[in-house]
Amino acid sequence: MTPKKILITGTNGLLGQKLITLLHQNPDIQLIATARGANRLPFTDGYEYHEMDITDPAQVAIVMETVRPDAVIHAAAMTNVDQCEFEKELCWKMNVLAVEYLVEACQKYDTFLCHVSTDFIFDGVNGPYPEEAQPSPLSFYGWSKYAAEEVVKRSNIRWAIARTVLVYGIAADMSRSNIILWVKKSLEEGKTIKVVTDQFRSPTLAEDLAMGCWLIAKQEALGIFNISGKEVMTPYEMAIATAEYFNLDKSLITEADSSTFTQPAKRPPRTGFILDKARNVLGYEPHSFTEGIAILAEQVAERV
């Protein structure tokens, strides 16, 4: 049996790294990692690396022609929600035009595309959401991701969209923080932190999102899938769970509502996802948030 050729975009990012880690030892896959600039993965076995800036149509065309993958998992995006408000042109380039270039190449080589999207396409009035809910973004980031979904849906290729929520995990270079690491560090230093109680999300372990994307690509399952954590929680509840896990002082965590924080981009108040379809069709089963904290804690300990 010929190995399935899978190309992943954005492999210097958190999700991209987790996908390569998950799949690089699978003998049934010929794995192609791509990102802008040099490869930042901590190991080089089990995959080949190609530089590919997704905002450069010529580079996308060349790499796709060279590799001719069976499937693409598109993990690259501009995800800093506030930065997207200030740098709209760059956001549109990275989140929408790049998808147009990939779709065009996928059409040419009959490649299946798994495109990663977000809960921020919704206004957060009626969460948690099923796959068929009607998008209504509040931020430019949300609009860019919604526009990208429309590009994919209107194409003639075989496609899936994996929507996710508040992804957390540890990348190889540890440059990105997340709510768990932030709470742990703040409480260990004895700092009081304010955490919001009026936003609801389904926090998603990066390893779970990688697994969901792989299940989609493996089966070439068509359509939209919610791939997130299974609990709907407030950041305050996440902070308390983190403090309890690491046995830190919960009294340092104070409740706040989102109006006390000034953020350039509007956030949807209540998202989260209903996972029935991903469970039934893909066999997707995410970790609980507490299990996610334990996985993260183990990874942190390994690096010390």
ROTORDO-887814 format. One record per residue (C-alpha): z, x, y; residue number from 0. Coordinates in Angstrom, 2 decimals. Last residue first. Example, Ala and Ser with C-alpha at 12.3 -4.5 7.8 and 13.67 -1.06 7.14 Angstrom:
residues 2
<balo><w>7.14</w><u>13.67</u><v>-1.06</v><n>1</n></balo>
<balo><w>7.80</w><u>12.30</u><v>-4.50</v><n>0</n></balo>
***
This chain:
residues 304
<balo><w>33.23</w><u>13.26</u><v>21.25</v><n>303</n></balo>
<balo><w>29.86</w><u>11.90</u><v>20.22</v><n>302</n></balo>
<balo><w>30.93</w><u>10.33</u><v>16.92</v><n>301</n></balo>
<balo><w>33.82</w><u>8.55</u><v>18.67</v><n>300</n></balo>
<balo><w>31.41</w><u>6.82</u><v>21.09</v><n>299</n></balo>
<balo><w>29.27</w><u>5.59</u><v>18.16</v><n>298</n></balo>
<balo><w>32.36</w><u>4.26</u><v>16.35</v><n>297</n></balo>
<balo><w>33.53</w><u>2.46</u><v>19.49</v><n>296</n></balo>
<balo><w>30.06</w><u>0.90</u><v>19.89</v><n>295</n></balo>
<balo><w>30.08</w><u>-0.44</u><v>16.33</v><n>294</n></balo>
<balo><w>33.63</w><u>-1.81</u><v>16.85</v><n>293</n></balo>
<balo><w>32.65</w><u>-3.47</u><v>20.16</v><n>292</n></balo>
<balo><w>29.71</w><u>-5.12</u><v>18.39</v><n>291</n></balo>
<balo><w>32.00</w><u>-6.43</u><v>15.65</v><n>290</n></balo>
<balo><w>34.13</w><u>-7.98</u><v>18.41</v><n>289</n></balo>
<balo><w>31.02</w><u>-9.53</u><v>19.98</v><n>288</n></balo>
<balo><w>29.99</w><u>-11.04</u><v>16.64</v><n>287</n></balo>
<balo><w>27.11</w><u>-9.37</u><v>14.84</v><n>286</n></balo>
<balo><w>23.68</w><u>-11.02</u><v>14.78</v><n>285</n></balo>
<balo><w>22.04</w><u>-12.85</u><v>11.85</v><n>284</n></balo>
<balo><w>18.23</w><u>-13.08</u><v>11.83</v><n>283</n></balo>
<balo><w>16.75</w><u>-14.49</u><v>8.61</v><n>282</n></balo>
<balo><w>13.39</w><u>-14.72</u><v>10.38</v><n>281</n></balo>
<balo><w>12.50</w><u>-18.42</u><v>10.16</v><n>280</n></balo>
<balo><w>15.91</w><u>-20.06</u><v>9.70</v><n>279</n></balo>
<balo><w>18.10</w><u>-17.66</u><v>11.68</v><n>278</n></balo>
<balo><w>15.56</w><u>-17.10</u><v>14.45</v><n>277</n></balo>
<balo><w>15.02</w><u>-20.89</u><v>14.73</v><n>276</n></balo>
<balo><w>18.74</w><u>-21.75</u><v>14.76</v><n>275</n></balo>
<balo><w>19.65</w><u>-19.19</u><v>17.45</v><n>274</n></balo>
<balo><w>20.58</w><u>-21.38</u><v>20.42</v><n>273</n></balo>
<balo><w>20.74</w><u>-19.07</u><v>23.41</v><n>272</n></balo>
<balo><w>23.04</w><u>-18.10</u><v>26.26</v><n>271</n></balo>
<balo><w>22.54</w><u>-19.10</u><v>29.86</v><n>270</n></balo>
<balo><w>25.09</w><u>-20.43</u><v>32.32</v><n>269</n></balo>
<balo><w>25.31</w><u>-19.36</u><v>35.97</v><n>268</n></balo>
<balo><w>21.76</w><u>-18.00</u><v>36.46</v><n>267</n></balo>
<balo><w>21.97</w><u>-14.92</u><v>38.68</v><n>266</n></balo>
<balo><w>20.60</w><u>-14.69</u><v>42.22</v><n>265</n></balo>
<balo><w>19.34</w><u>-11.27</u><v>43.23</v><n>264</n></balo>
<balo><w>20.73</w><u>-9.28</u><v>46.18</v><n>263</n></balo>
<balo><w>24.29</w><u>-9.25</u><v>44.79</v><n>262</n></balo>
<balo><w>27.36</w><u>-9.87</u><v>46.92</v><n>261</n></balo>
<balo><w>30.37</w><u>-10.35</u><v>44.69</v><n>260</n></balo>
<balo><w>33.19</w><u>-12.78</u><v>45.60</v><n>259</n></balo>
<balo><w>30.82</w><u>-15.73</u><v>45.03</v><n>258</n></balo>
<balo><w>30.68</w><u>-14.74</u><v>41.35</v><n>257</n></balo>
<balo><w>34.18</w><u>-16.00</u><v>40.66</v><n>256</n></balo>
<balo><w>37.04</w><u>-13.65</u><v>39.98</v><n>255</n></balo>
<balo><w>39.70</w><u>-13.29</u><v>37.29</v><n>254</n></balo>
<balo><w>41.79</w><u>-10.15</u><v>37.16</v><n>253</n></balo>
<balo><w>41.89</w><u>-7.54</u><v>34.40</v><n>252</n></balo>
<balo><w>44.74</w><u>-5.03</u><v>34.88</v><n>251</n></balo>
<balo><w>47.05</w><u>-7.40</u><v>32.97</v><n>250</n></balo>
<balo><w>44.94</w><u>-6.75</u><v>29.87</v><n>249</n></balo>
<balo><w>46.49</w><u>-3.29</u><v>29.38</v><n>248</n></balo>
<balo><w>44.57</w><u>-1.53</u><v>26.61</v><n>247</n></balo>
<balo><w>44.73</w><u>-1.96</u><v>22.82</v><n>246</n></balo>
<balo><w>41.12</w><u>-0.84</u><v>22.33</v><n>245</n></balo>
<balo><w>40.13</w><u>-4.15</u><v>20.70</v><n>244</n></balo>
<balo><w>42.36</w><u>-6.24</u><v>22.97</v><n>243</n></balo>
<balo><w>40.96</w><u>-4.62</u><v>26.13</v><n>242</n></balo>
<balo><w>37.39</w><u>-5.22</u><v>24.92</v><n>241</n></balo>
<balo><w>38.12</w><u>-8.87</u><v>24.05</v><n>240</n></balo>
<balo><w>39.66</w><u>-9.34</u><v>27.53</v><n>239</n></balo>
<balo><w>36.58</w><u>-7.81</u><v>29.19</v><n>238</n></balo>
<balo><w>34.21</w><u>-10.01</u><v>27.17</v><n>237</n></balo>
<balo><w>36.26</w><u>-13.08</u><v>28.12</v><n>236</n></balo>
<balo><w>35.98</w><u>-12.08</u><v>31.80</v><n>235</n></balo>
<balo><w>32.23</w><u>-11.49</u><v>31.39</v><n>234</n></balo>
<balo><w>32.05</w><u>-15.15</u><v>30.30</v><n>233</n></balo>
<balo><w>31.14</w><u>-15.96</u><v>26.72</v><n>232</n></balo>
<balo><w>28.50</w><u>-17.79</u><v>24.66</v><n>231</n></balo>
<balo><w>28.76</w><u>-16.43</u><v>21.13</v><n>230</n></balo>
<balo><w>25.85</w><u>-15.71</u><v>18.76</v><n>229</n></balo>
<balo><w>24.38</w><u>-12.56</u><v>20.29</v><n>228</n></balo>
<balo><w>20.70</w><u>-12.68</u><v>21.15</v><n>227</n></balo>
<balo><w>17.21</w><u>-13.06</u><v>19.69</v><n>226</n></balo>
<balo><w>15.76</w><u>-16.43</u><v>20.73</v><n>225</n></balo>
<balo><w>12.29</w><u>-16.61</u><v>19.22</v><n>224</n></balo>
<balo><w>9.00</w><u>-17.74</u><v>20.78</v><n>223</n></balo>
<balo><w>5.79</w><u>-18.04</u><v>18.75</v><n>222</n></balo>
<balo><w>4.26</w><u>-16.34</u><v>15.72</v><n>221</n></balo>
<balo><w>6.01</w><u>-14.39</u><v>12.97</v><n>220</n></balo>
<balo><w>4.15</w><u>-11.17</u><v>12.24</v><n>219</n></balo>
<balo><w>6.54</w><u>-10.95</u><v>9.29</v><n>218</n></balo>
<balo><w>7.37</w><u>-7.29</u><v>9.90</v><n>217</n></balo>
<balo><w>6.90</w><u>-7.62</u><v>13.66</v><n>216</n></balo>
<balo><w>9.32</w><u>-10.57</u><v>13.94</v><n>215</n></balo>
<balo><w>11.94</w><u>-9.01</u><v>11.65</v><n>214</n></balo>
<balo><w>11.56</w><u>-5.75</u><v>13.64</v><n>213</n></balo>
<balo><w>12.16</w><u>-7.52</u><v>16.95</v><n>212</n></balo>
<balo><w>15.29</w><u>-9.19</u><v>15.52</v><n>211</n></balo>
<balo><w>16.57</w><u>-5.87</u><v>14.14</v><n>210</n></balo>
<balo><w>16.08</w><u>-4.16</u><v>17.51</v><n>209</n></balo>
<balo><w>17.91</w><u>-7.04</u><v>19.22</v><n>208</n></balo>
<balo><w>20.77</w><u>-6.66</u><v>16.75</v><n>207</n></balo>
<balo><w>20.98</w><u>-2.90</u><v>17.32</v><n>206</n></balo>
<balo><w>21.10</w><u>-3.49</u><v>21.09</v><n>205</n></balo>
<balo><w>24.18</w><u>-5.72</u><v>20.63</v><n>204</n></balo>
<balo><w>23.56</w><u>-8.95</u><v>22.52</v><n>203</n></balo>
<balo><w>26.02</w><u>-10.65</u><v>24.88</v><n>202</n></balo>
<balo><w>25.42</w><u>-14.43</u><v>24.84</v><n>201</n></balo>
<balo><w>26.02</w><u>-15.28</u><v>28.52</v><n>200</n></balo>
<balo><w>28.14</w><u>-17.51</u><v>30.76</v><n>199</n></balo>
<balo><w>28.91</w><u>-16.91</u><v>34.43</v><n>198</n></balo>
<balo><w>31.91</w><u>-18.53</u><v>36.14</v><n>197</n></balo>
<balo><w>34.76</w><u>-16.28</u><v>34.96</v><n>196</n></balo>
<balo><w>33.76</w><u>-13.11</u><v>36.77</v><n>195</n></balo>
<balo><w>35.62</w><u>-9.83</u><v>36.31</v><n>194</n></balo>
<balo><w>37.75</w><u>-8.02</u><v>38.85</v><n>193</n></balo>
<balo><w>39.16</w><u>-4.69</u><v>37.70</v><n>192</n></balo>
<balo><w>42.54</w><u>-3.02</u><v>38.24</v><n>191</n></balo>
<balo><w>42.38</w><u>0.69</u><v>37.46</v><n>190</n></balo>
<balo><w>44.78</w><u>2.39</u><v>35.04</v><n>189</n></balo>
<balo><w>42.29</w><u>5.14</u><v>34.09</v><n>188</n></balo>
<balo><w>42.20</w><u>3.84</u><v>30.50</v><n>187</n></balo>
<balo><w>41.63</w><u>0.37</u><v>31.98</v><n>186</n></balo>
<balo><w>38.60</w><u>1.49</u><v>33.99</v><n>185</n></balo>
<balo><w>37.08</w><u>3.50</u><v>31.10</v><n>184</n></balo>
<balo><w>37.43</w><u>0.68</u><v>28.55</v><n>183</n></balo>
<balo><w>36.16</w><u>-1.98</u><v>30.97</v><n>182</n></balo>
<balo><w>33.10</w><u>0.10</u><v>31.91</v><n>181</n></balo>
<balo><w>32.35</w><u>1.09</u><v>28.31</v><n>180</n></balo>
<balo><w>32.46</w><u>-2.55</u><v>27.18</v><n>179</n></balo>
<balo><w>30.54</w><u>-3.95</u><v>30.17</v><n>178</n></balo>
<balo><w>27.69</w><u>-1.46</u><v>29.84</v><n>177</n></balo>
<balo><w>26.95</w><u>2.05</u><v>31.08</v><n>176</n></balo>
<balo><w>23.57</w><u>3.67</u><v>31.10</v><n>175</n></balo>
<balo><w>23.25</w><u>7.46</u><v>31.18</v><n>174</n></balo>
<balo><w>24.57</w><u>7.95</u><v>27.63</v><n>173</n></balo>
<balo><w>21.60</w><u>10.26</u><v>26.84</v><n>172</n></balo>
<balo><w>21.21</w><u>8.91</u><v>23.33</v><n>171</n></balo>
<balo><w>21.55</w><u>5.28</u><v>24.40</v><n>170</n></balo>
<balo><w>24.71</w><u>3.27</u><v>23.80</v><n>169</n></balo>
<balo><w>24.74</w><u>-0.49</u><v>23.47</v><n>168</n></balo>
<balo><w>24.67</w><u>-3.72</u><v>25.45</v><n>167</n></balo>
<balo><w>21.94</w><u>-6.32</u><v>25.97</v><n>166</n></balo>
<balo><w>22.74</w><u>-9.18</u><v>28.33</v><n>165</n></balo>
<balo><w>20.49</w><u>-11.90</u><v>26.81</v><n>164</n></balo>
<balo><w>17.31</w><u>-11.89</u><v>24.70</v><n>163</n></balo>
<balo><w>13.95</w><u>-13.57</u><v>24.35</v><n>162</n></balo>
<balo><w>11.63</w><u>-12.27</u><v>21.63</v><n>161</n></balo>
<balo><w>8.09</w><u>-13.48</u><v>22.36</v><n>160</n></balo>
<balo><w>5.60</w><u>-13.49</u><v>19.51</v><n>159</n></balo>
<balo><w>1.86</w><u>-12.94</u><v>19.55</v><n>158</n></balo>
<balo><w>-1.42</w><u>-13.05</u><v>17.64</v><n>157</n></balo>
<balo><w>-4.03</w><u>-12.47</u><v>20.33</v><n>156</n></balo>
<balo><w>-6.16</w><u>-14.95</u><v>22.25</v><n>155</n></balo>
<balo><w>-4.07</w><u>-14.73</u><v>25.42</v><n>154</n></balo>
<balo><w>-2.52</w><u>-17.65</u><v>27.29</v><n>153</n></balo>
<balo><w>0.90</w><u>-17.20</u><v>25.70</v><n>152</n></balo>
<balo><w>1.05</w><u>-13.44</u><v>26.42</v><n>151</n></balo>
<balo><w>0.09</w><u>-13.76</u><v>30.09</v><n>150</n></balo>
<balo><w>2.48</w><u>-16.73</u><v>30.40</v><n>149</n></balo>
<balo><w>5.33</w><u>-14.62</u><v>29.00</v><n>148</n></balo>
<balo><w>4.53</w><u>-11.93</u><v>31.58</v><n>147</n></balo>
<balo><w>4.74</w><u>-14.52</u><v>34.39</v><n>146</n></balo>
<balo><w>8.19</w><u>-15.58</u><v>33.11</v><n>145</n></balo>
<balo><w>9.29</w><u>-11.93</u><v>33.06</v><n>144</n></balo>
<balo><w>8.09</w><u>-11.40</u><v>36.63</v><n>143</n></balo>
<balo><w>9.70</w><u>-14.64</u><v>37.79</v><n>142</n></balo>
<balo><w>13.06</w><u>-13.67</u><v>36.29</v><n>141</n></balo>
<balo><w>12.92</w><u>-10.25</u><v>37.97</v><n>140</n></balo>
<balo><w>12.03</w><u>-12.00</u><v>41.23</v><n>139</n></balo>
<balo><w>15.17</w><u>-14.08</u><v>40.85</v><n>138</n></balo>
<balo><w>16.03</w><u>-17.76</u><v>40.25</v><n>137</n></balo>
<balo><w>13.65</w><u>-18.49</u><v>37.34</v><n>136</n></balo>
<balo><w>12.79</w><u>-22.00</u><v>36.10</v><n>135</n></balo>
<balo><w>11.69</w><u>-21.90</u><v>32.46</v><n>134</n></balo>
<balo><w>11.39</w><u>-25.16</u><v>30.47</v><n>133</n></balo>
<balo><w>13.37</w><u>-25.19</u><v>27.23</v><n>132</n></balo>
<balo><w>11.28</w><u>-24.89</u><v>24.03</v><n>131</n></balo>
<balo><w>13.12</w><u>-21.89</u><v>22.61</v><n>130</n></balo>
<balo><w>16.54</w><u>-23.57</u><v>22.77</v><n>129</n></balo>
<balo><w>18.89</w><u>-22.80</u><v>25.67</v><n>128</n></balo>
<balo><w>22.66</w><u>-22.37</u><v>26.05</v><n>127</n></balo>
<balo><w>22.49</w><u>-23.23</u><v>28.89</v><n>126</n></balo>
<balo><w>21.64</w><u>-26.24</u><v>31.07</v><n>125</n></balo>
<balo><w>21.90</w><u>-25.13</u><v>34.71</v><n>124</n></balo>
<balo><w>21.24</w><u>-21.43</u><v>34.10</v><n>123</n></balo>
<balo><w>18.06</w><u>-21.24</u><v>36.19</v><n>122</n></balo>
<balo><w>16.01</w><u>-19.89</u><v>33.26</v><n>121</n></balo>
<balo><w>13.56</w><u>-16.94</u><v>33.13</v><n>120</n></balo>
<balo><w>16.71</w><u>-14.82</u><v>33.35</v><n>119</n></balo>
<balo><w>17.32</w><u>-15.43</u><v>29.63</v><n>118</n></balo>
<balo><w>14.94</w><u>-12.54</u><v>28.94</v><n>117</n></balo>
<balo><w>11.70</w><u>-11.33</u><v>27.38</v><n>116</n></balo>
<balo><w>10.56</w><u>-8.82</u><v>24.75</v><n>115</n></balo>
<balo><w>6.90</w><u>-9.04</u><v>23.67</v><n>114</n></balo>
<balo><w>6.01</w><u>-8.76</u><v>19.97</v><n>113</n></balo>
<balo><w>2.26</w><u>-8.17</u><v>19.86</v><n>112</n></balo>
<balo><w>0.04</w><u>-8.30</u><v>16.74</v><n>111</n></balo>
<balo><w>-3.01</w><u>-6.02</u><v>16.99</v><n>110</n></balo>
<balo><w>-6.58</w><u>-7.23</u><v>16.49</v><n>109</n></balo>
<balo><w>-7.92</w><u>-3.95</u><v>17.92</v><n>108</n></balo>
<balo><w>-9.58</w><u>-5.28</u><v>21.08</v><n>107</n></balo>
<balo><w>-7.14</w><u>-8.16</u><v>21.54</v><n>106</n></balo>
<balo><w>-4.19</w><u>-5.78</u><v>21.33</v><n>105</n></balo>
<balo><w>-5.83</w><u>-3.59</u><v>24.02</v><n>104</n></balo>
<balo><w>-6.23</w><u>-6.53</u><v>26.40</v><n>103</n></balo>
<balo><w>-2.69</w><u>-7.75</u><v>25.67</v><n>102</n></balo>
<balo><w>-1.34</w><u>-4.27</u><v>26.41</v><n>101</n></balo>
<balo><w>-3.12</w><u>-4.06</u><v>29.77</v><n>100</n></balo>
<balo><w>-2.00</w><u>-7.57</u><v>30.77</v><n>99</n></balo>
<balo><w>1.58</w><u>-6.72</u><v>29.72</v><n>98</n></balo>
<balo><w>1.49</w><u>-3.67</u><v>32.01</v><n>97</n></balo>
<balo><w>0.34</w><u>-5.94</u><v>34.87</v><n>96</n></balo>
<balo><w>3.39</w><u>-8.20</u><v>34.40</v><n>95</n></balo>
<balo><w>6.66</w><u>-6.29</u><v>33.99</v><n>94</n></balo>
<balo><w>5.85</w><u>-2.78</u><v>35.15</v><n>93</n></balo>
<balo><w>3.36</w><u>-3.56</u><v>37.91</v><n>92</n></balo>
<balo><w>5.21</w><u>-6.70</u><v>39.03</v><n>91</n></balo>
<balo><w>8.49</w><u>-4.75</u><v>39.26</v><n>90</n></balo>
<balo><w>6.78</w><u>-1.92</u><v>41.15</v><n>89</n></balo>
<balo><w>5.40</w><u>-4.40</u><v>43.68</v><n>88</n></balo>
<balo><w>8.69</w><u>-6.27</u><v>43.97</v><n>87</n></balo>
<balo><w>10.78</w><u>-3.22</u><v>44.75</v><n>86</n></balo>
<balo><w>13.70</w><u>-4.77</u><v>46.61</v><n>85</n></balo>
<balo><w>14.22</w><u>-7.87</u><v>44.44</v><n>84</n></balo>
<balo><w>13.37</w><u>-5.87</u><v>41.28</v><n>83</n></balo>
<balo><w>16.12</w><u>-3.38</u><v>42.17</v><n>82</n></balo>
<balo><w>18.60</w><u>-6.25</u><v>42.02</v><n>81</n></balo>
<balo><w>17.60</w><u>-7.28</u><v>38.48</v><n>80</n></balo>
<balo><w>17.42</w><u>-3.77</u><v>37.02</v><n>79</n></balo>
<balo><w>15.25</w><u>-4.60</u><v>34.01</v><n>78</n></balo>
<balo><w>11.93</w><u>-2.87</u><v>34.66</v><n>77</n></balo>
<balo><w>10.29</w><u>-3.13</u><v>31.28</v><n>76</n></balo>
<balo><w>9.48</w><u>-1.22</u><v>28.06</v><n>75</n></balo>
<balo><w>10.33</w><u>-2.87</u><v>24.72</v><n>74</n></balo>
<balo><w>6.83</w><u>-4.04</u><v>23.76</v><n>73</n></balo>
<balo><w>6.80</w><u>-4.06</u><v>19.98</v><n>72</n></balo>
<balo><w>3.17</w><u>-3.44</u><v>19.03</v><n>71</n></balo>
<balo><w>1.72</w><u>-4.31</u><v>15.63</v><n>70</n></balo>
<balo><w>-1.09</w><u>-3.17</u><v>13.35</v><n>69</n></balo>
<balo><w>-1.56</w><u>-0.08</u><v>15.53</v><n>68</n></balo>
<balo><w>-4.93</w><u>1.36</u><v>16.56</v><n>67</n></balo>
<balo><w>-3.47</w><u>4.85</u><v>17.25</v><n>66</n></balo>
<balo><w>-6.21</w><u>6.59</u><v>19.23</v><n>65</n></balo>
<balo><w>-7.61</w><u>3.40</u><v>20.76</v><n>64</n></balo>
<balo><w>-4.12</w><u>2.18</u><v>21.72</v><n>63</n></balo>
<balo><w>-3.27</w><u>5.58</u><v>23.23</v><n>62</n></balo>
<balo><w>-6.50</w><u>5.72</u><v>25.24</v><n>61</n></balo>
<balo><w>-6.35</w><u>2.11</u><v>26.50</v><n>60</n></balo>
<balo><w>-2.68</w><u>2.38</u><v>27.54</v><n>59</n></balo>
<balo><w>-3.39</w><u>5.65</u><v>29.34</v><n>58</n></balo>
<balo><w>-6.37</w><u>4.14</u><v>31.19</v><n>57</n></balo>
<balo><w>-4.40</w><u>1.01</u><v>32.13</v><n>56</n></balo>
<balo><w>-1.62</w><u>3.08</u><v>33.77</v><n>55</n></balo>
<balo><w>1.43</w><u>0.84</u><v>34.29</v><n>54</n></balo>
<balo><w>2.43</w><u>1.26</u><v>30.62</v><n>53</n></balo>
<balo><w>2.82</w><u>5.02</u><v>31.09</v><n>52</n></balo>
<balo><w>2.13</w><u>6.37</u><v>27.63</v><n>51</n></balo>
<balo><w>3.14</w><u>9.78</u><v>26.30</v><n>50</n></balo>
<balo><w>2.59</w><u>9.74</u><v>22.55</v><n>49</n></balo>
<balo><w>5.24</w><u>10.50</u><v>19.93</v><n>48</n></balo>
<balo><w>4.88</w><u>10.51</u><v>16.16</v><n>47</n></balo>
<balo><w>7.60</w><u>9.14</u><v>13.89</v><n>46</n></balo>
<balo><w>9.87</w><u>10.05</u><v>10.97</v><n>45</n></balo>
<balo><w>11.39</w><u>13.25</u><v>12.34</v><n>44</n></balo>
<balo><w>11.79</w><u>14.11</u><v>16.02</v><n>43</n></balo>
<balo><w>15.51</w><u>13.61</u><v>16.73</v><n>42</n></balo>
<balo><w>17.51</w><u>13.16</u><v>19.97</v><n>41</n></balo>
<balo><w>14.92</w><u>10.87</u><v>21.58</v><n>40</n></balo>
<balo><w>14.01</w><u>11.89</u><v>25.13</v><n>39</n></balo>
<balo><w>10.24</w><u>12.24</u><v>24.60</v><n>38</n></balo>
<balo><w>8.61</w><u>13.56</u><v>27.74</v><n>37</n></balo>
<balo><w>7.05</w><u>11.34</u><v>30.40</v><n>36</n></balo>
<balo><w>6.49</w><u>7.58</u><v>30.22</v><n>35</n></balo>
<balo><w>7.22</w><u>6.21</u><v>26.78</v><n>34</n></balo>
<balo><w>5.63</w><u>5.86</u><v>23.35</v><n>33</n></balo>
<balo><w>6.93</w><u>6.04</u><v>19.78</v><n>32</n></balo>
<balo><w>4.50</w><u>5.53</u><v>16.89</v><n>31</n></balo>
<balo><w>5.90</w><u>4.69</u><v>13.46</v><n>30</n></balo>
<balo><w>3.90</w><u>4.58</u><v>10.25</v><n>29</n></balo>
<balo><w>5.99</w><u>2.10</u><v>8.32</v><n>28</n></balo>
<balo><w>6.50</w><u>1.45</u><v>4.60</v><n>27</n></balo>
<balo><w>8.50</w><u>4.67</u><v>4.17</v><n>26</n></balo>
<balo><w>11.26</w><u>3.37</u><v>6.49</v><n>25</n></balo>
<balo><w>13.24</w><u>6.35</u><v>7.79</v><n>24</n></balo>
<balo><w>12.06</w><u>6.00</u><v>11.40</v><n>23</n></balo>
<balo><w>12.65</w><u>2.23</u><v>11.53</v><n>22</n></balo>
<balo><w>16.20</w><u>1.58</u><v>12.78</v><n>21</n></balo>
<balo><w>16.51</w><u>4.74</u><v>14.88</v><n>20</n></balo>
<balo><w>13.06</w><u>4.12</u><v>16.41</v><n>19</n></balo>
<balo><w>14.04</w><u>0.53</u><v>17.24</v><n>18</n></balo>
<balo><w>17.41</w><u>1.61</u><v>18.67</v><n>17</n></balo>
<balo><w>15.71</w><u>4.15</u><v>20.94</v><n>16</n></balo>
<balo><w>13.25</w><u>1.55</u><v>22.21</v><n>15</n></balo>
<balo><w>16.08</w><u>-0.91</u><v>22.89</v><n>14</n></balo>
<balo><w>18.01</w><u>1.63</u><v>25.00</v><n>13</n></balo>
<balo><w>15.11</w><u>3.23</u><v>26.85</v><n>12</n></balo>
<balo><w>13.23</w><u>6.45</u><v>26.05</v><n>11</n></balo>
<balo><w>11.25</w><u>4.47</u><v>23.45</v><n>10</n></balo>
<balo><w>9.69</w><u>2.30</u><v>26.14</v><n>9</n></balo>
<balo><w>6.75</w><u>1.05</u><v>24.08</v><n>8</n></balo>
<balo><w>6.81</w><u>0.82</u><v>20.28</v><n>7</n></balo>
<balo><w>3.73</w><u>1.20</u><v>18.08</v><n>6</n></balo>
<balo><w>3.89</w><u>0.02</u><v>14.50</v><n>5</n></balo>
<balo><w>1.42</w><u>1.03</u><v>11.78</v><n>4</n></balo>
<balo><w>2.22</w><u>-0.75</u><v>8.55</v><n>3</n></balo>
<balo><w>2.08</w><u>1.74</u><v>5.68</v><n>2</n></balo>
<balo><w>-0.96</w><u>1.40</u><v>3.40</v><n>1</n></balo>
<balo><w>0.00</w><u>0.00</u><v>0.00</v><n>0</n></balo>
***
